[in-house]
Amino acid sequence: MSAAENSAAPATVLLYSHRSEVRDAVRTAVGRRPAVDVGPITWVECSSGDEVVAAVDAGGIDLCVLDGEAQPTGGLALTRQLEVEVADRPAVCMLIARQPDRWLAHWSRAEATLAFPVDPLVAPGVVADLLRSHARRAAVGP
């Protein structure tokens, strides 16, 4: 194991969708370690908006991957809610069903998007970039 692998802090990623097959697809595409310089991921799975809010409020979440198509509360609405209610909210990656929905993700204040079905060649890089950004932000402070 290299020094970068040893020094990378573990990350906690919240994954939200009301559909278990979407959560499975994201976990499978991203894996447990999306890059050698990013620590291993612990996944926190949520199937309701209330679970997402409670988990983020409890702290310790480094990144949220939210399904924009989730029912009854979509990831877009949750991102806006977290933006308003949580002072130092985690970064958000929005799962979108269509590329034209990227503007909605941007409107909701998500930092990145992943198109569904999730591409296993793209997803680890997007997640790793967001976790690196979060780690830099945490090191600098608010």
Residue frames as qw, qx, qy, qz and C-alpha x, y, z in Angstrom:
[[0.000, 0.890, 0.456, 0.000, 0.00, 0.00, 0.00],
 [0.418, 0.463, -0.018, 0.781, 1.36, 3.43, -0.96],
 [0.181, -0.171, -0.431, 0.867, 1.62, 6.47, 1.30],
 [0.332, -0.086, -0.211, -0.915, -1.37, 8.08, -0.49],
 [0.624, -0.271, -0.658, -0.323, -3.49, 5.00, 0.17],
 [0.510, -0.266, -0.664, 0.477, -2.47, 4.87, 3.83],
 [0.116, -0.155, -0.278, 0.941, -3.09, 8.59, 4.46],
 [0.304, -0.273, -0.459, -0.789, -6.49, 8.84, 2.75],
 [0.313, -0.016, 0.623, -0.716, -9.20, 9.31, 5.35],
 [0.127, 0.364, 0.918, 0.094, -12.27, 7.10, 5.14],
 [0.238, -0.035, -0.164, -0.957, -15.37, 8.75, 3.69],
 [0.272, 0.373, 0.820, -0.337, -19.04, 8.40, 4.46],
 [0.166, 0.007, -0.498, -0.851, -21.37, 8.69, 1.48],
 [0.464, 0.318, 0.601, -0.568, -25.11, 8.94, 1.91],
 [0.058, -0.010, -0.787, -0.614, -27.00, 7.28, -0.95],
 [0.400, 0.318, 0.520, -0.684, -30.68, 8.12, -1.38],
 [0.387, 0.026, -0.608, -0.693, -33.29, 6.53, -3.60],
 [0.719, -0.085, 0.361, -0.588, -36.63, 4.96, -2.83],
 [0.926, 0.285, -0.174, -0.178, -35.64, 2.17, -5.23],
 [0.731, -0.506, 0.431, 0.157, -33.14, -0.39, -3.95],
 [0.820, 0.324, 0.312, 0.353, -32.03, -1.24, -7.50],
 [0.270, 0.899, -0.071, 0.337, -30.86, 2.36, -7.99],
 [0.460, -0.795, 0.385, -0.095, -28.91, 2.25, -4.73],
 [0.876, -0.125, 0.420, 0.204, -27.36, -1.10, -5.74],
 [0.684, 0.621, 0.169, 0.344, -26.38, 0.26, -9.17],
 [0.036, 0.935, -0.222, 0.274, -24.64, 3.31, -7.68],
 [0.649, -0.616, 0.446, -0.016, -22.78, 1.29, -5.04],
 [0.882, 0.116, 0.381, 0.251, -21.65, -1.22, -7.66],
 [0.541, 0.765, 0.074, 0.342, -20.53, 1.49, -10.13],
 [0.084, -0.904, 0.301, -0.292, -18.59, 3.52, -7.55],
 [0.764, 0.104, -0.565, 0.295, -17.22, 0.66, -5.45],
 [0.654, -0.663, -0.273, 0.241, -15.68, 0.86, -1.99],
 [0.426, -0.594, 0.169, 0.661, -12.70, 2.96, -3.03],
 [0.562, 0.787, 0.243, -0.076, -13.23, 5.21, -6.07],
 [0.475, 0.780, -0.304, 0.270, -9.57, 6.31, -6.31],
 [0.766, -0.013, -0.457, 0.452, -6.27, 5.39, -4.65],
 [0.219, 0.212, -0.327, 0.894, -5.98, 8.81, -2.99],
 [0.541, -0.372, -0.036, -0.753, -9.52, 8.66, -1.59],
 [0.248, -0.238, 0.843, -0.414, -10.20, 6.67, 1.55],
 [0.093, -0.236, -0.953, -0.169, -12.54, 3.71, 1.63],
 [0.395, -0.267, -0.166, -0.863, -16.24, 4.53, 1.48],
 [0.097, 0.258, 0.879, -0.390, -18.82, 3.63, 4.06],
 [0.211, -0.318, -0.551, -0.742, -22.24, 3.77, 2.44],
 [0.205, 0.268, 0.645, -0.686, -25.25, 5.06, 4.40],
 [0.063, -0.278, -0.758, -0.587, -28.38, 4.12, 2.49],
 [0.262, 0.296, 0.449, -0.801, -31.63, 6.05, 2.82],
 [0.109, 0.348, 0.841, 0.399, -34.97, 5.26, 1.23],
 [0.062, -0.854, -0.514, -0.057, -36.91, 8.34, 2.40],
 [0.208, 0.736, -0.051, 0.642, -36.34, 12.06, 2.54],
 [0.578, -0.767, 0.076, -0.269, -36.79, 12.08, 6.31],
 [0.917, -0.237, 0.077, 0.311, -33.94, 9.57, 6.66],
 [0.583, 0.483, 0.016, 0.653, -31.69, 11.83, 4.54],
 [0.138, -0.814, 0.061, -0.560, -32.41, 14.91, 6.64],
 [0.779, -0.615, 0.089, -0.088, -31.88, 13.00, 9.90],
 [0.896, -0.010, 0.060, 0.439, -28.57, 11.50, 8.70],
 [0.409, 0.585, -0.020, 0.700, -27.21, 14.84, 7.49],
 [0.379, -0.807, 0.045, -0.451, -28.37, 16.56, 10.70],
 [0.888, -0.446, 0.035, 0.105, -26.54, 13.89, 12.74],
 [0.027, -0.866, 0.472, 0.162, -23.29, 14.81, 10.97],
 [0.568, -0.350, 0.721, 0.188, -20.42, 12.74, 9.63],
 [0.724, 0.527, 0.437, 0.084, -21.63, 12.64, 6.01],
 [0.364, -0.415, 0.373, 0.746, -18.98, 13.65, 3.47],
 [0.168, 0.132, -0.574, -0.790, -21.08, 13.37, 0.32],
 [0.585, 0.322, 0.576, -0.471, -24.72, 12.83, -0.60],
 [0.051, 0.041, -0.777, -0.626, -25.67, 11.00, -3.79],
 [0.409, 0.341, 0.536, -0.656, -29.36, 11.77, -4.25],
 [0.262, 0.321, 0.825, 0.385, -31.81, 10.37, -6.78],
 [0.150, 0.119, -0.078, -0.978, -33.51, 13.26, -8.55],
 [0.513, -0.133, -0.593, -0.606, -36.37, 10.92, -9.49],
 [0.167, -0.105, -0.891, 0.408, -36.99, 9.54, -5.98],
 [0.446, -0.479, -0.401, -0.641, -40.56, 9.43, -4.71],
 [0.139, 0.868, 0.468, 0.095, -42.30, 11.03, -2.92],
 [0.173, -0.935, 0.130, 0.281, -39.47, 13.47, -2.13],
 [0.797, 0.534, -0.037, 0.279, -36.97, 13.92, -4.92],
 [0.719, -0.195, -0.069, 0.664, -33.29, 14.60, -4.53],
 [0.234, 0.511, 0.162, 0.811, -33.69, 18.05, -6.10],
 [0.429, -0.766, -0.180, -0.445, -36.04, 19.23, -3.36],
 [0.819, -0.495, -0.144, 0.252, -33.87, 17.64, -0.66],
 [0.622, 0.142, -0.012, 0.770, -30.78, 19.42, -1.94],
 [0.040, -0.638, -0.114, -0.760, -32.53, 22.78, -1.77],
 [0.671, -0.687, -0.191, -0.203, -33.80, 21.96, 1.71],
 [0.827, -0.291, -0.104, 0.469, -30.32, 20.97, 2.93],
 [0.423, 0.411, 0.044, 0.807, -28.83, 24.09, 1.35],
 [0.261, -0.697, -0.089, -0.662, -31.18, 26.26, 3.42],
 [0.757, -0.599, -0.083, -0.248, -31.24, 24.26, 6.66],
 [0.893, -0.273, 0.007, 0.358, -27.69, 22.92, 7.09],
 [0.116, -0.931, 0.207, 0.276, -24.89, 25.44, 7.64],
 [0.018, -0.609, 0.736, 0.295, -22.08, 23.26, 6.29],
 [0.902, 0.186, 0.233, -0.313, -23.95, 20.70, 4.24],
 [0.628, -0.199, 0.650, 0.379, -22.06, 17.89, 2.51],
 [0.159, 0.330, -0.571, -0.735, -21.41, 18.05, -1.22],
 [0.702, 0.313, 0.506, -0.391, -24.24, 16.68, -3.34],
 [0.009, 0.192, -0.792, -0.580, -24.15, 14.58, -6.49],
 [0.641, 0.276, 0.280, -0.659, -27.52, 14.32, -8.21],
 [0.346, 0.091, 0.889, 0.284, -28.63, 11.24, -10.12],
 [0.428, 0.450, -0.016, -0.783, -30.51, 12.42, -13.18],
 [0.722, 0.287, 0.627, -0.051, -32.58, 10.43, -15.65],
 [0.597, 0.690, 0.287, 0.291, -31.93, 12.72, -18.64],
 [0.542, 0.017, -0.002, 0.840, -29.03, 15.00, -19.52],
 [0.029, -0.615, -0.246, -0.748, -31.43, 17.96, -20.02],
 [0.601, -0.725, -0.327, -0.080, -32.17, 17.69, -16.27],
 [0.639, 0.009, -0.263, 0.723, -28.67, 18.96, -15.46],
 [0.011, -0.491, 0.005, -0.871, -30.03, 22.50, -15.18],
 [0.673, -0.597, -0.239, -0.366, -32.43, 21.32, -12.46],
 [0.831, -0.262, -0.275, 0.406, -29.52, 19.81, -10.54],
 [0.385, 0.253, -0.110, 0.881, -27.63, 23.09, -10.91],
 [0.327, -0.597, -0.156, -0.715, -30.71, 25.01, -9.72],
 [0.797, -0.529, -0.271, -0.102, -30.94, 22.77, -6.66],
 [0.163, -0.866, 0.450, -0.148, -27.28, 23.60, -5.85],
 [0.963, -0.105, 0.206, 0.141, -25.89, 20.11, -6.47],
 [0.227, -0.746, 0.481, 0.400, -22.14, 20.19, -7.12],
 [0.032, 0.310, -0.843, -0.439, -22.22, 17.39, -9.71],
 [0.813, 0.171, 0.095, -0.549, -24.49, 15.04, -11.62],
 [0.210, -0.187, 0.936, 0.210, -24.44, 11.41, -12.67],
 [0.621, 0.132, -0.332, -0.698, -26.75, 10.17, -15.40],
 [0.590, -0.061, 0.764, -0.253, -28.76, 7.04, -14.76],
 [0.948, -0.263, -0.119, 0.136, -28.01, 4.32, -15.67],
 [0.354, -0.860, 0.334, 0.155, -24.76, 4.98, -13.83],
 [0.735, 0.576, -0.336, 0.124, -21.61, 4.55, -15.92],
 [0.844, -0.487, 0.023, 0.225, -18.99, 2.60, -13.90],
 [0.675, 0.231, 0.054, 0.699, -16.23, 4.34, -15.88],
 [0.040, 0.648, 0.061, 0.758, -17.48, 7.81, -14.92],
 [0.605, -0.709, -0.251, -0.260, -19.04, 7.44, -11.46],
 [0.779, -0.378, -0.199, 0.459, -15.89, 6.69, -9.43],
 [0.438, 0.220, 0.030, 0.871, -14.15, 9.79, -10.81],
 [0.232, -0.657, -0.224, -0.681, -17.09, 12.08, -10.04],
 [0.734, -0.635, -0.238, -0.049, -17.40, 10.73, -6.49],
 [0.752, -0.162, -0.123, 0.627, -13.63, 10.89, -5.90],
 [0.245, 0.430, 0.077, 0.866, -13.48, 14.52, -7.12],
 [0.427, -0.707, -0.199, -0.528, -16.31, 15.53, -4.79],
 [0.817, -0.511, -0.196, 0.181, -14.71, 13.75, -1.83],
 [0.617, 0.079, -0.067, 0.780, -11.37, 15.44, -2.53],
 [0.016, -0.577, -0.126, -0.807, -13.10, 18.84, -2.69],
 [0.644, -0.679, -0.231, -0.269, -14.91, 18.13, 0.57],
 [0.818, -0.302, -0.182, 0.454, -11.64, 17.12, 2.25],
 [0.406, 0.273, -0.009, 0.872, -9.95, 20.35, 1.10],
 [0.280, -0.658, -0.196, -0.671, -12.92, 22.42, 2.28],
 [0.770, -0.589, -0.245, -0.016, -12.88, 20.68, 5.69],
 [0.739, -0.097, -0.145, 0.650, -9.13, 21.26, 6.04],
 [0.195, 0.389, 0.047, 0.899, -9.45, 24.98, 5.31],
 [0.062, -0.411, -0.658, 0.627, -12.56, 25.44, 7.45],
 [0.190, 0.786, 0.586, 0.046, -15.63, 27.62, 6.96]]
